[in-house]
Amino acid sequence: MTPRSIHIWKETHKWTSLVCTLFLFMLCLTGLPLIFHDEIDAALGATVEADAVAAGTPMLSFDRVLEIARAAQPNEVITIVGADDEDPIWHVYMASTITSPKTDVIVSVDAHTGRVLHVGATVRGAVTKFLLDLHTDLFLEQPGMLFLGAMGLLFLTATVSGVVVYGPFMRRLDFGTMRSRRRLYWLDVHNLFGIVILAWTLVVGVTGVINTLSQQIAQHWQRTELVAMLGPWRNAPVPPKLASAQAAIDTALANAPGMKVQSVAMPGSPFAGGHHYGVYLRGNEPLTSRLLKPVLINADDGSFGETRDMPLYVKALFVSRPLHFGDYGGMPLKIIWALLDLVTLLVLGSGLYLWAARLRKVPARQAAAAARQLAVGAEASR
C-alpha cells in the first residue's frame, strides 16, 4: 500500500473506533449477562413454569386456552399466541385493539391444566428485561435500535480497518510476542487478542446489525410477502363467526409434516390479515427450529389458504437472533461466547489506552521540539 492509503486506513480505524467504543463497552457489558438470561431468570425465580402432570396427560384444546385468556383479561383482545420454547405453555399476547402493534399484557396459560401461570407486560424477569432493553435500543425503541445499528457498522469498519493496518505488521512478529515497553506491550495485547477474536467479532457485529433492523424487515415482509399470500383477501374484514382455532392449527400441521407450532396470529391482526389465521410453524432441529414457515388458514371455515417459505432476508434475521447470543449449542457455547465477550472488553480497553497514551505523547513531543528550537536560537545568538 502507498503511504497515503496507509494513512487513510489508520485514520479510519482510529475515528471509527473512538466513536463506537463507548457503546461497544455498554453492549459487551450488557450482553455478557444476557448470554445467560435463562439461567439468571431461573436463579431469581422469574421464570414461568408449567404445572407438573402425569405422563400422557392430554393438552387442552387451543380454543379452550383462548377462552381462559379472555376470561383473565376481558377488556383486552388477543392478537397473537406464542408457544413456549421449552415447556407446554401458551403465552397469549393481548392489546386494546386487534390491529395494535404493541402488546398491553401477556397471559401465560398451562397447556395441560389450563391454569393461568402469569399475567404481566413481559414473560422475562425484571433484571433481564432491563438489560435487554438497554442492549437492544437504549430504552428509545426504534430510533435507539437504528442508532445502535449505526454503531455496529462503525464497529465492523473499525475491525476491518484494524486488520488492514496491523495485519502486515503482526506477520513480522512471532505469534504471542509481548514486548516489554508499556505502550508496545498494550499494542501487542490489542493486536494479538484482536486477531484471535476477529471471526467472532465479525459474526456478532453482523448479527447485531441485522437484529437492529428487525422491525424494518418484519414490516417489509408484511407489505410484500404477506400481501401476496393474502391475495384477493388482503382487505377482507374479519368473518362474523370464526372457525375453530384448534382446527386451524390441525390443518396447518397437516400441510407441513414434521413441524410444530411456534405462534398463531388471530384474524385481523398485523401478521394474519382479516380473513385468515396466521399459523407460524417451526422445525425440530437446532437450525430449523429458528426458521418460521407461515401458513394461512381461512378463518371462516378452517380450510387451507396459502403457505410459502420465508425469503432469505427474513431467514437471516431468524438465524442471527440466537447466534448473536450463542443460543445454538447449550451451555458450552454460552461459556465460549462469554469468554470471547470478555476478551473483546480487553481489546476495547487496550485500544483506549493506546489512544490516551498517544495523546499524552503529543504535548511532550511539542515541548521537546520547542526546547530544541530555543537551544538552537540561543546558540545562534552567541
C-alpha positions in Angstrom: 0.0 0.0 0.0 1.1 3.6 -0.6 1.8 5.9 2.4 -1.4 7.8 1.6 -3.6 4.7 1.7 -2.0 3.5 4.9 -2.7 6.9 6.5 -6.4 6.8 5.3 -6.8 3.3 6.8 -5.2 4.4 10.1 -7.4 7.4 10.4 -10.5 5.3 9.5 -9.5 2.8 12.2 -8.9 5.5 14.8 -12.0 7.5 14.4 -14.5 4.7 13.8 -13.1 3.0 16.9 -13.3 6.2 19.0 -16.9 6.9 18.0 -18.3 3.5 18.7 -16.1 2.3 21.7 -18.3 3.7 24.5 -21.3 2.0 23.1 -19.4 -1.2 22.4 -18.4 -1.2 26.1 -22.1 -0.9 27.0 -23.1 -3.7 24.6 -20.4 -6.0 25.8 -21.2 -5.4 29.5 -25.0 -5.9 29.0 -24.5 -8.7 26.5 -22.4 -10.8 28.9 -25.3 -11.5 31.4 -27.8 -11.7 28.6 -25.9 -14.8 27.3 -27.2 -16.5 30.4 -30.6 -14.8 30.6 -32.4 -18.1 31.1 -30.2 -19.1 33.9 -30.5 -15.7 35.5 -34.3 -15.7 35.4 -34.3 -19.2 36.9 -32.0 -18.2 39.7 -34.1 -15.1 40.5 -37.3 -17.1 40.4 -38.6 -15.0 37.4 -39.4 -17.9 35.1 -42.9 -19.1 34.1 -43.0 -22.9 34.8 -45.6 -25.4 33.8 -47.6 -27.5 36.2 -46.3 -31.0 36.9 -48.6 -33.5 35.3 -48.6 -37.3 34.8 -47.0 -38.6 31.6 -49.5 -38.8 28.7 -51.8 -36.0 30.1 -53.6 -34.6 27.0 -53.2 -30.9 26.1 -56.2 -28.6 26.2 -57.9 -27.5 23.0 -56.4 -24.3 21.8 -59.8 -22.8 21.7 -60.1 -23.5 25.4 -56.8 -21.8 26.1 -58.1 -18.7 24.3 -61.3 -18.7 26.4 -59.2 -18.9 29.6 -57.1 -15.9 28.5 -60.1 -13.8 27.6 -61.6 -14.6 31.0 -58.4 -13.4 32.7 -58.3 -10.1 30.7 -61.9 -9.5 29.5 -61.1 -5.9 28.3 -58.3 -6.9 26.1 -58.2 -8.5 22.6 -56.0 -11.5 21.7 -53.6 -10.6 18.8 -51.1 -13.5 18.8 -50.4 -16.6 20.8 -46.9 -18.0 21.1 -45.8 -21.4 22.3 -43.1 -21.6 24.9 -39.7 -22.8 23.6 -39.3 -25.4 26.3 -42.5 -26.0 28.4 -46.1 -26.8 27.5 -47.2 -23.2 28.0 -49.1 -20.8 25.7 -48.2 -17.1 26.0 -51.3 -15.2 24.9 -50.5 -11.6 23.8 -53.3 -9.1 24.2 -53.9 -5.5 23.2 -56.6 -2.9 23.3 -57.4 -3.5 19.6 -56.8 -6.4 17.2 -54.6 -4.2 14.9 -52.4 -2.7 17.7 -48.7 -3.4 17.0 -48.0 -3.2 20.8 -48.8 -5.7 23.5 -50.6 -4.5 26.6 -50.5 -7.7 28.6 -49.4 -11.3 28.3 -51.4 -14.1 29.8 -49.4 -17.4 30.2 -51.6 -20.5 30.3 -50.6 -24.1 31.1 -51.3 -26.1 28.1 -52.3 -29.2 30.2 -54.1 -27.9 33.2 -55.4 -24.5 31.9 -54.1 -22.7 34.9 -53.1 -19.1 34.4 -49.5 -19.1 35.3 -48.6 -15.5 34.8 -50.2 -12.1 33.8 -47.9 -9.2 33.0 -46.3 -7.0 30.5 -43.5 -9.4 29.8 -42.5 -13.0 30.5 -38.9 -12.0 31.3 -37.6 -11.2 34.7 -37.1 -7.5 35.7 -33.3 -7.8 35.6 -33.0 -9.4 32.2 -35.8 -7.2 30.8 -33.8 -4.1 31.9 -30.6 -5.4 30.4 -32.3 -6.5 27.1 -34.0 -3.1 26.6 -30.7 -1.3 27.3 -28.8 -3.6 25.0 -31.2 -3.5 22.1 -32.5 0.1 21.9 -31.2 2.2 24.9 -34.8 2.4 26.0 -35.5 4.5 22.9 -37.3 1.8 20.9 -36.9 2.0 17.1 -34.6 5.1 17.0 -32.4 3.5 19.6 -32.2 0.3 17.6 -31.2 2.2 14.4 -28.6 4.2 16.3 -27.0 1.1 17.7 -27.1 -0.4 14.3 -25.1 2.5 13.0 -22.6 2.0 15.9 -22.4 -1.7 14.8 -21.5 -0.6 11.3 -18.7 1.6 12.7 -17.5 -1.3 14.8 -17.3 -3.6 11.7 -15.5 -0.8 9.9 -13.0 -0.4 12.8 -12.5 -4.2 12.8 -11.7 -4.5 9.1 -9.5 -1.4 9.0 -7.6 -2.7 12.1 -6.8 -5.9 10.2 -5.7 -3.8 7.2 -3.4 -1.6 9.3 -2.0 -4.0 11.8 -2.2 -7.3 9.9 1.0 -6.9 7.9 2.9 -5.7 11.0 1.7 -8.7 13.1 3.0 -11.1 10.4 6.6 -9.8 11.1 6.3 -10.8 14.8 6.3 -14.3 16.3 2.9 -15.3 17.4 2.3 -14.3 21.0 5.1 -11.7 21.1 4.8 -9.3 24.0 7.4 -6.5 24.1 8.4 -5.0 27.5 7.8 -1.3 27.0 4.4 -0.4 28.3 2.9 1.1 25.2 4.3 -1.6 23.0 3.1 -4.3 25.4 -0.5 -3.0 25.2 -0.2 -2.6 21.4 0.8 -6.3 21.2 -2.1 -7.2 23.5 -4.6 -5.2 21.4 -3.3 -6.7 18.1 -2.9 -10.3 19.4 -6.3 -10.6 21.0 -8.0 -8.6 18.2 -6.8 -11.2 15.7 -7.8 -14.1 18.0 -11.4 -12.9 18.2 -11.6 -11.5 14.7 -14.1 -14.1 13.3 -16.2 -13.9 16.4 -16.4 -10.1 16.4 -17.5 -10.1 12.8 -20.2 -12.7 13.4 -21.5 -10.9 16.5 -21.2 -7.5 14.8 -23.0 -8.6 11.6 -25.8 -10.4 13.5 -26.2 -7.4 15.8 -26.7 -5.0 12.9 -29.2 -7.4 11.4 -31.1 -7.6 14.7 -31.4 -3.8 14.8 -33.3 -3.9 11.5 -35.8 -6.5 12.8 -38.7 -4.0 12.7 -37.9 -2.9 9.2 -37.5 -6.5 8.0 -40.8 -7.5 9.5 -42.7 -4.5 8.1 -41.2 -5.1 4.6 -42.3 -8.8 4.8 -45.8 -7.7 5.7 -46.0 -5.2 2.9 -44.7 -7.7 0.2 -44.8 -11.4 1.0 -47.8 -11.4 3.4 -49.8 -9.2 1.0 -49.0 -11.6 -1.9 -50.1 -14.5 0.3 -53.4 -12.9 1.2 -54.2 -12.2 -2.5 -57.8 -11.2 -3.0 -58.4 -11.4 0.7 -55.9 -8.6 1.7 -58.6 -6.1 2.6 -61.3 -8.6 3.7 -62.9 -8.0 7.1 -62.8 -10.5 9.9 -65.7 -13.0 9.4 -68.6 -12.6 11.9 -68.2 -16.2 13.0 -64.7 -17.7 13.3 -63.8 -21.3 12.6 -62.1 -23.2 15.5 -58.6 -22.1 16.1 -57.6 -25.6 17.0 -58.9 -26.8 13.7 -56.8 -24.1 12.0 -53.7 -25.4 13.8 -54.5 -29.0 12.8 -55.0 -28.0 9.1 -51.7 -26.1 9.2 -49.8 -29.0 10.7 -51.3 -31.4 8.2 -49.9 -29.3 5.4 -46.4 -29.1 6.9 -45.5 -32.6 8.2 -42.6 -32.7 10.8 -43.2 -29.2 12.0 -44.7 -27.8 15.2 -46.5 -24.6 16.1 -44.5 -21.5 17.1 -47.3 -19.0 17.1 -50.8 -18.3 16.0 -51.8 -14.8 14.7 -55.5 -14.1 15.2 -57.7 -12.9 12.3 -57.4 -9.1 11.8 -54.0 -8.9 13.5 -51.0 -7.5 11.6 -49.5 -10.9 10.9 -52.6 -12.6 9.7 -55.0 -10.3 7.8 -58.7 -10.1 8.2 -59.8 -13.4 6.6 -57.1 -15.8 8.0 -55.5 -17.3 11.0 -51.7 -17.0 10.6 -50.2 -20.2 11.9 -46.4 -19.9 12.1 -44.6 -23.3 12.2 -41.0 -24.2 13.0 -38.8 -27.3 12.5 -37.5 -29.7 15.2 -33.7 -29.4 14.5 -31.4 -26.8 16.2 -31.3 -24.7 13.0 -34.8 -25.3 11.6 -36.3 -24.6 15.0 -35.3 -21.0 14.4 -36.9 -20.7 10.9 -40.6 -20.0 10.7 -43.0 -21.1 8.0 -46.2 -19.1 7.7 -49.4 -21.0 6.9 -52.6 -19.0 6.3 -55.9 -20.8 7.2 -59.3 -19.4 6.2 -60.9 -18.0 9.3 -64.5 -18.6 8.1 -64.3 -22.4 7.6 -60.8 -23.5 8.8 -59.7 -24.6 5.3 -56.1 -24.3 4.0 -55.4 -20.9 2.4 -51.7 -20.4 1.5 -48.2 -21.1 2.6 -44.7 -20.3 1.3 -41.1 -20.3 2.7 -39.7 -17.1 4.2 -37.4 -15.1 1.9 -33.7 -15.2 2.6 -33.6 -11.8 4.3 -36.1 -13.0 6.9 -34.3 -16.2 7.4 -31.1 -14.2 8.0 -32.9 -12.4 10.8 -34.2 -15.6 12.4 -30.7 -17.2 12.4 -29.0 -14.1 13.6 -31.0 -13.7 16.8 -29.8 -16.8 18.6 -26.4 -16.7 17.0 -25.8 -13.2 18.4 -26.2 -14.5 22.0 -24.8 -18.0 21.5 -28.1 -19.8 21.9 -27.4 -22.7 19.5 -25.1 -25.0 21.4 -26.3 -25.0 25.0 -24.1 -24.1 28.0 -20.7 -25.0 26.3 -21.3 -22.4 23.5 -22.6 -19.9 26.0 -19.4 -20.2 28.0 -17.3 -19.7 24.9 -19.4 -16.7 23.9 -18.9 -15.2 27.4 -15.1 -15.7 27.3 -15.0 -14.1 23.9 -17.1 -11.2 25.2 -14.5 -10.7 28.0 -11.6 -10.7 25.5 -13.5 -8.1 23.4 -13.6 -5.9 26.5 -9.9 -6.3 26.9 -9.3 -5.3 23.2 -11.6 -2.2 23.6 -9.8 -1.2 26.8 -6.3 -1.6 25.3 -7.4 0.4 22.3 -8.5 3.3 24.5 -5.2 3.1 26.5 -3.2 3.3 23.3 -5.2 6.4 22.1 -4.8 8.1 25.5 -1.0 7.3 25.6 -0.6 8.8 22.2 -2.4 12.0 23.3 -0.1 12.3 26.3 3.0 12.0 24.0 1.9 14.8 21.7 2.4 17.6 24.2 5.7 16.0 25.2 6.9 15.9 21.6 5.8 19.5 21.2 7.7 20.6 24.3 10.8 18.8 23.2 10.7 20.4 19.8 10.2 23.9 21.3 13.2 23.3 23.7 15.4 22.3 20.7 14.3 25.5 18.9 15.2 27.6 21.9 18.5 25.9 22.3 19.3 26.5 18.6 18.3 30.1 18.9 20.4 30.6 22.0 23.4 29.0 20.3 23.0 31.2 17.2 22.8 34.4 19.3 26.2 33.9 20.9 
